[in-house]
Amino acid sequence: MNLLDCPLSGKSKAPAVDGAFDIMQTLVQSTLPLSLSEIAVRVNMPVTSCHRIINALLRRGLLVQDLQRRKSYCLGAALFQMASAAYFQQPIVPLFHSIADVLKNELHQAVNLNVLAGSHTLVVAHVPWPFAPSHGVYVGLSNALHRTAAGKAMMSMHPPAIQTRYWETHIEHHGPTAEHPLYPLETWRQELAEIRRVGYALSQTETLAGVFTLAAPVLNRHGEPLAALAVCFDTQRDIRSIATPLIQATWQLSARLG
């Protein structure tokens, strides 16, 4: 799930902030600049309130008026500058690309770099293989830790207390659903222990049938997880032929980080 798609629960305590986010999200999803009335309709907001928020975003440079379509708005440079700054603050990214270029040629698959973003994983770099599908992976893709191989790979290297705290907050708290059935703490801990033992996590992609993701953690000198390398493939691939090169690549990346 992309963070932009996360549903909101309960009544907002900061409606102006939510409104600003909704407006920017609407413009991200639009292929054309939108007018005030078009934005107000799409975010289900009174025009006066929408106009007030848009003016605030204009002052911050997060939105700008489009030059070609009269009285219409699009995303501003400040938003891209903030995103770029966050991206380049990840020191692991430039080191990842040289290693991923070798790995993708060996595996004939795209390679992804995932980092922790709170209780979620976040894809911050993606090196494609031109003759293999991306399987829906892109920079900015995010999902809950326990729903991704990359998240489980990183979580497996955390102490038991952190694993339990995550389960209590993000698994038990939400309760079982038809899509995500009961996930007992002991099952969660056993799965993470096995991932730690073998050095990688394997999970089926939720959005694509028959597609699996293999991920291995990247550790710092203290054995703490910094990131995870991940590869998506179909069920016809031999896991052993992927796991060994993938783990070796994470060792190289960890060594270069020092």
Rosetta blueprint (number, residue, H / E / L):
1 M L
2 N L
3 L H
4 L H
5 D H
6 C L
7 P L
8 L L
9 S L
10 G L
11 K L
12 S L
13 K L
14 A L
15 P H
16 A H
17 V H
18 D H
19 G H
20 A H
21 F H
22 D H
23 I H
24 M H
25 Q H
26 T H
27 L H
28 V H
29 Q H
30 S L
31 T L
32 L L
33 P L
34 L E
35 S E
36 L H
37 S H
38 E H
39 I H
40 A H
41 V H
42 R H
43 V H
44 N L
45 M L
46 P L
47 V H
48 T H
49 S H
50 C H
51 H H
52 R H
53 I H
54 I H
55 N H
56 A H
57 L H
58 L H
59 R H
60 R H
61 G L
62 L L
63 L E
64 V E
65 Q E
66 D L
67 L L
68 Q L
69 R L
70 R L
71 K L
72 S E
73 Y E
74 C E
75 L E
76 G L
77 A H
78 A H
79 L H
80 F H
81 Q H
82 M H
83 A H
84 S H
85 A H
86 A H
87 Y H
88 F H
89 Q L
90 Q L
91 P L
92 I H
93 V H
94 P H
95 L H
96 F H
97 H H
98 S H
99 I H
100 A H
101 D H
102 V H
103 L H
104 K H
105 N H
106 E H
107 L H
108 H L
109 Q L
110 A L
111 V E
112 N E
113 L E
114 N E
115 V E
116 L E
117 A E
118 G L
119 S L
120 H E
121 T E
122 L E
123 V E
124 V E
125 A E
126 H E
127 V E
128 P L
129 W L
130 P L
131 F L
132 A L
133 P L
134 S L
135 H L
136 G L
137 V L
138 Y L
139 V L
140 G L
141 L L
142 S E
143 N E
144 A E
145 L H
146 H H
147 R H
148 T L
149 A H
150 A H
151 G H
152 K H
153 A H
154 M H
155 M H
156 S L
157 M L
158 H L
159 P L
160 P H
161 A H
162 I H
163 Q H
164 T H
165 R H
166 Y H
167 W H
168 E H
169 T H
170 H H
171 I H
172 E H
173 H L
174 H L
175 G L
176 P L
177 T L
178 A L
179 E L
180 H L
181 P L
182 L L
183 Y L
184 P L
185 L H
186 E H
187 T H
188 W H
189 R H
190 Q H
191 E H
192 L H
193 A H
194 E H
195 I H
196 R H
197 R H
198 V H
199 G L
200 Y L
201 A E
202 L E
203 S E
204 Q E
205 T L
206 E L
207 T L
208 L L
209 A L
210 G L
211 V E
212 F E
213 T E
214 L E
215 A E
216 A E
217 P E
218 V E
219 L E
220 N L
221 R L
222 H L
223 G L
224 E L
225 P E
226 L E
227 A E
228 A E
229 L E
230 A E
231 V E
232 C E
233 F E
234 D E
235 T L
236 Q L
237 R L
238 D L
239 I H
240 R H
241 S H
242 I H
243 A H
244 T H
245 P H
246 L H
247 I H
248 Q H
249 A H
250 T H
251 W H
252 Q H
253 L H
254 S H
255 A H
256 R H
257 L H
258 G L
